[in-house]
Amino acid sequence: MGPGWIAERFTESLQAHTRQVIAAVGSRSLSRSKSFAEAYNIPAAYGSYEELAAAPDVDIIYVCTPHTGHHAAAVLAIDAGKHVLIEKPLGLDADQARDIAERSEAAGVFAAEAMWTFFLPKFDVIRQILDAGTLGTITTVVAEYGEHFDPTHRIFDPQLAGGPLLDLGTYPLALITEVLGSPRRLHALGQPHESGVNAQLSAVMQFDDGAQAVVNAHLHNFTPTAATIVGSQATLVIEGPFNMPGAFEVRFPDGRRLRHEEPSGGHYEGLHFEAAAVARAVAAGKMQLSQRTLAASIRTLEVADEIRRQLGVVFPNPKTPTFEGKI
Ligand SMILES: NC(=O)c1ccc[n+]([C@@H]2O[C@H](COP(=O)([O-])OP(=O)(O)OC[C@H]3O[C@@H](n4cnc5c(N)ncnc54)[C@H](OP(=O)(O)O)[C@@H]3O)[C@@H](O)[C@H]2O)c1
């Protein structure tokens, strides 16, 4: 639902690495959905999201509209009794995310945020290392994500909730809140962009046990997109881009290093792990993903909301999301 850039990557990765079938595509324009269907050999193409939601023989809908459309698209799918996988972030704000969680639970359908990083093989290992307490008491998480975009990219459009927070910042914020929970205190600084969106944000957080986290996200240029988790016994360094397939190390103060190797790569090499986890969960009758619960997605958005509040970043009509916009 919303065949744009990430829909292409998702389809390519699924078709190359899984036996899952993209059964139909829904666009706001029939010609766009037909050309997507033709490019990827998809049997059905619909000219509206409503028609896709009502389509027969569809188990689950993948919502990949801009952020501003996630809630409305998810509600369409849920109301039609379809399971739903929603691109990150789950909603424009925590209120929308909570509403999606309540509606999917009431309807008895599966719902999840497509935070694909958490389904990569390395994250399974990282989770086991964290659970085993190998790092000792975690004191600090530092994570950042900067990227260069063409000036025509939707990230510069205030009407589409542009700026680095929801496209890029969601990754470091998801990691920080996954490791440390919800911050007790947060201080944010921002830099505006001439297009009217936020250009750069930095925030420092403190947690109940005294741990701290630092996040930076911007749309000025590429950064290593590195993440570091520091504990009293060892430091975990995830090589950048930390949100994509690749290696990481556990480094001990005496110089010892444990290294996890996996082929580094991008969306093509990584998105299918998320799709497989979703398929396994749905097949097992689960309503959520254990690797990324709806509560965890809501918690990340609560932090994003607080950063926006402090920076004075206001999104367009967050209470009345629509698909209106440039076609
Ligand atoms: N997991 C990842 O690594 C990753 C990477 C990039 C993006 N994303 C997420 O995926 C979502 C989509 O990003 P994208 O880069 O794929 O965006 P995109 O290329 O602009 O595609 C979004 C699609 O949504 C539809 N749409 C619905 N309402 C729209 C509106 N008002 N304006 C423009 N398009 C609208 C359009 O398709 P039709 O009009 O044909 O329906 C459009 O092609 C974002 O929420 C983003 O956070 C995730």
PDBQT file of the ligand as one rigid body, heavy atoms in Angstrom, charges set to zero:
ROOT
HETATM    1  N1  LIG A 401      12.793   0.345   6.288  1.00  0.00    +0.000 N 
HETATM    2  C1  LIG A 401      13.558   1.218   5.655  1.00  0.00    +0.000 C 
HETATM    3  O1  LIG A 401      14.771   1.053   5.528  1.00  0.00    +0.000 OA
HETATM    4  C2  LIG A 401      12.928   2.425   5.042  1.00  0.00    +0.000 A 
HETATM    5  C3  LIG A 401      13.619   3.133   4.041  1.00  0.00    +0.000 A 
HETATM    6  C4  LIG A 401      12.967   4.192   3.439  1.00  0.00    +0.000 A 
HETATM    7  C5  LIG A 401      11.706   4.566   3.856  1.00  0.00    +0.000 A 
HETATM    8  N2  LIG A 401      11.096   3.886   4.850  1.00  0.00    +0.000 N 
HETATM    9  C6  LIG A 401       9.758   4.284   5.323  1.00  0.00    +0.000 C 
HETATM   10  O2  LIG A 401       8.823   3.969   4.304  1.00  0.00    +0.000 OA
HETATM   11  C7  LIG A 401       7.872   5.008   4.152  1.00  0.00    +0.000 C 
HETATM   12  C8  LIG A 401       7.839   5.416   2.681  1.00  0.00    +0.000 C 
HETATM   13  O3  LIG A 401       9.099   5.919   2.316  1.00  0.00    +0.000 OA
HETATM   14  P1  LIG A 401       9.585   5.949   0.776  1.00  0.00    +0.000 P 
HETATM   15  O4  LIG A 401      10.964   6.498   0.829  1.00  0.00    +0.000 OA
HETATM   16  O5  LIG A 401       9.330   4.659   0.123  1.00  0.00    +0.000 OA
HETATM   17  O6  LIG A 401       8.599   7.068   0.190  1.00  0.00    +0.000 OA
HETATM   18  P2  LIG A 401       8.194   7.323  -1.319  1.00  0.00    +0.000 P 
HETATM   19  O7  LIG A 401       9.239   6.811  -2.246  1.00  0.00    +0.000 OA
HETATM   20  O8  LIG A 401       7.790   8.751  -1.417  1.00  0.00    +0.000 OA
HETATM   21  O9  LIG A 401       6.910   6.393  -1.526  1.00  0.00    +0.000 OA
HETATM   22  C9  LIG A 401       5.765   6.555  -0.764  1.00  0.00    +0.000 C 
HETATM   23  C10 LIG A 401       4.544   6.159  -1.581  1.00  0.00    +0.000 C 
HETATM   24  O10 LIG A 401       3.393   6.431  -0.791  1.00  0.00    +0.000 OA
HETATM   25  C11 LIG A 401       2.323   6.856  -1.606  1.00  0.00    +0.000 C 
HETATM   26  N3  LIG A 401       1.733   8.081  -1.020  1.00  0.00    +0.000 N 
HETATM   27  C12 LIG A 401       0.601   8.123  -0.272  1.00  0.00    +0.000 A 
HETATM   28  N4  LIG A 401       0.326   9.356   0.139  1.00  0.00    +0.000 NA
HETATM   29  C13 LIG A 401       1.301  10.153  -0.364  1.00  0.00    +0.000 A 
HETATM   30  C14 LIG A 401       1.549  11.551  -0.296  1.00  0.00    +0.000 A 
HETATM   31  N5  LIG A 401       0.739  12.383   0.361  1.00  0.00    +0.000 N 
HETATM   32  N6  LIG A 401       2.643  12.026  -0.922  1.00  0.00    +0.000 NA
HETATM   33  C15 LIG A 401       3.488  11.196  -1.567  1.00  0.00    +0.000 A 
HETATM   34  N7  LIG A 401       3.288   9.864  -1.684  1.00  0.00    +0.000 NA
HETATM   35  C16 LIG A 401       2.197   9.345  -1.072  1.00  0.00    +0.000 A 
HETATM   36  C17 LIG A 401       2.871   7.057  -3.006  1.00  0.00    +0.000 C 
HETATM   37  O11 LIG A 401       2.417   5.961  -3.773  1.00  0.00    +0.000 OA
HETATM   38  P3  LIG A 401       1.012   6.032  -4.558  1.00  0.00    +0.000 P 
HETATM   39  O12 LIG A 401       0.611   7.492  -4.672  1.00  0.00    +0.000 OA
HETATM   40  O13 LIG A 401       1.325   5.401  -5.867  1.00  0.00    +0.000 OA
HETATM   41  O14 LIG A 401       0.039   5.256  -3.752  1.00  0.00    +0.000 OA
HETATM   42  C18 LIG A 401       4.376   6.957  -2.851  1.00  0.00    +0.000 C 
HETATM   43  O15 LIG A 401       4.994   6.313  -3.939  1.00  0.00    +0.000 OA
HETATM   44  C19 LIG A 401       8.281   6.124   5.112  1.00  0.00    +0.000 C 
HETATM   45  O16 LIG A 401       7.406   6.147   6.207  1.00  0.00    +0.000 OA
HETATM   46  C20 LIG A 401       9.683   5.772   5.572  1.00  0.00    +0.000 C 
HETATM   47  O17 LIG A 401       9.922   6.045   6.948  1.00  0.00    +0.000 OA
HETATM   48  C21 LIG A 401      11.677   2.816   5.434  1.00  0.00    +0.000 A 
ENDROOT
TORSDOF 0
